[in-house]
Amino acid sequence: MSKVTVKHAFITSLPVMAGYIVLGTGFGILLSSKGYSFWWALLMSVTIYAGSMQYVGVNLLAGGASVISTILMTLMVNARHMFYGISMIENYRDMGWRKWYVIFGLTDETYSLVCGNPELPDGVEQKNFTFLLTLMNQSYWIFGSILGAVLGNTIIFNTAGIDFSMTALFVIIFVEQWEKSEQHFPAIMGLAVSIVCLILFGADSFLVPSMIGISLGLFLFQKKTERRTE
């Protein structure tokens, strides 16, 4: 694995490091406020590694939710990853043993960075870059989770509002993509579809219809763009 690949993966991961350490710390603090030790934070961040679902999981654990409720909630919260996964089939093909880990470690932020680096500098190996980027991002999250759990068990303070941090991160990612991209139609369409589905299906059920609508819209937009370039 070349040094230039490691360096490029690290530099690319820096924005996520800044966000994940803070968000992971928030998760660890929230978890510790419910009476769980840092071992729980470590275990959840290693095996689950799903930021928004881990935040939701804190309340599920504390509330004694049933297995069925937990499964359904997990499917609803992480349904968007099915669409991420479909779009990454070609990127992750022929990655050998690394494929299973990068599939597991595909988060919103990692997806954004992988898609945002279609052309890598000379000497940077695509497969190793994707693997290292995924590994580094999870490492930041694990570190933040443990740090937050330790701080939460050491310092007592008001944890109200910490669970909003994931929403704040999604807004930052959206703004960053908007500024970098010259084509704003996908972002506008995503907002429009989400708002319509929110009105039609309600706050508890709009996520899956929104993902389906956005995926269909992006597919049609891509086909239309391809026809124009031809």
N, C-alpha and C positions, 0 to 999 in steps of 0.2 A: 504494500500500500504506500504510494508515493507521498512525500512530505507536502508537495503542492496540493494534493487532494485533501490531506488533513487540514492544511492551512485554509483552503477555500471553504471547506465545510464548517470550520470554526467561525470564520468571518461571517459566513452566511447565517449562522445560527445565533449571532450576537443579539439581534432584536428579540428573538424568542427567549434567549437567556434572561434578558432584562424583564420580560413579561412573566416567564414561568417561575422564576425565583420568587417574585412578588406574589403571584397567584398561588403558587404552591405553599408559600408561607401562610397565606390567608386560609387555605384549606386545612393546613396543619393546626392553625390556631382555632379554627371552627371545630375541628374534630376533638381537640383537647378540651374545648369548652363543654363538650358533651360527656367528658369523663374518660376518654380513651387515651391510651399512652402513645408514645411516638412509634412503637412497634406497629400499631394499626396503620399509621400514616405511611410507614415504609412498605408494609405488605400491600396496601391498596394501590400505592403509586407504582409498585413493581408489577403487580398482577393485573390491575384494572387499567391504569393509565388512561383515564378519560376525564379530563378536567371538570366539565360541567356535570358529568354523572357522578364524580366523586363528591362534589358539593351536594348534589341531591342525595347521594348515598349516606351522607352524615345524618340527615333527617330520617332516612329509612331505617338506619341502624338504631338511632335514638328512639324512634317511634315504634320499634318492634314490628316492622312491616312483614307481611307473609312472603314466602318465596314467589308465589304467583304474582303478587303486586310488584315485587322487585324486578322480576323478569319483564313484565309489561312496561314498567316505567323505563327500564333500560332500553328496551326496543324503541320506545317513543323518543327518548332523549337522544339516542345515538343513531336514529334511522338515517340521518344524512350521510353516515359513513358508507352505507350501501352504495350510494351514488358516487361518492368519492372513489370507492374501490373499483367500480365499473370503469371509470375514466382512467384508472391507473393500471389496467391490465397489461397494456403493452409496455409501459415503463418498468413494470416489475417482472416481466417475462425473462426467463433464463438467468435469474439471479442466484440459483443454487440454494444453499442453506440459508443465505441472507434473506431470501424472499419471505420466509415465514415470520421473521422478526419485523421487517419493514411493513408487512401487512398488519401485524399486531400494533405497531407503533405509529400508524397513520393517523395523525391528529389534524385538526383544522389548520394549525399553524405550519406543520410539516408539509401538508398538502400544498399550502400556499407557496412555500419556499421552493418546493420541488417543481411546481408548475411555473414559478417565476424565474427559473434558471434553465430554460430549454437548451441554451447554447453555453457550454462551459468553457473556461479558458483552456489553452493548450496544456496538456499534461495532466488534466483533471479527469479521473476515471469516473464515468457516470454511475456505475453500480456501487463502487466504493463510496462515492460522494453521497449517494442516497442513503446508504447504510449508516455511514458516520453521522450524517445530519440527523437521522432518526434517533440514533443512540445518544448523541449529545443533547438533543432536546429532552429526551426522557431523563437523562442524568440531571439536567437543570431542575426538572419538576420534582424528582426524588429529593434532591438537596433542599429545595424550598419547602417541601412537605415536612421533612424531618426538622428543619430549622424552625418552622412554624409550630410544630408539635412541642418542641423543647421550650420555645418561648412562651407558648400558651400554658404550659405546666409550671412555668417559672414566674411569669408576670401576669397579674390579674388586671384585665381592662375590659371595656365594653366591646363586644364583637358585632354589634348591630351594623349591617350594611356590608359586611365582608363578602357575603354571597353574591353581591352585585358586581364583583370584580371581573367575573368571567364575561358578563355582558359588556363591560367596559372594554375588554380586550377585543371582542368581536367588532365593536365599533371602530377601534383603532385600526384593525386589519382592513376593514371596509374602506376607511378614509385613505389608508396607504395605497391600496389597490386602485382607488379612484384617481389618486394623484399620479400614479405611475402609468396607468393605461390611457391611451388616446381614445379608446372605444368605451363609452359609458353605457351603451344600450344594455348589456348583460346586467349591470348593477341596477339600473333603473327598472328593468324587467323583474329582477329578483325582489326588489322592494314592492313593486306593484302586485306581483303574484302573492307575496306574503301577506300584504294588507287585505287583499280580496279574500284569501283563505281564512284569515283571522276573523273577518266579518261573517263569513259563511259558516265556518265550523267552530268558532270559539277558541279561546286561549288554550284549552286543554287538548284540542284535537286538530289544530291547523298545521302542525309540523310536517307530517307525512304528505298530505295533499300539496303543501307548498313545495316540498322537494320534488314531487312528481311533476308539478306544473313547471317549476324552474328547469328541471332536466329536459323536459319536452321542448320548452322554449329555447334553451341553449342548443339543442339538437337541430331544431328548425333554423335557428340563426346561423349555425355553422354551415349547414347545407346551402343556405342562401348565399353566404359569403364565398363558399367554394365555387358556386356557379358563376358568381361575379368575376372571380379571379381567372376562371377558365375563359 
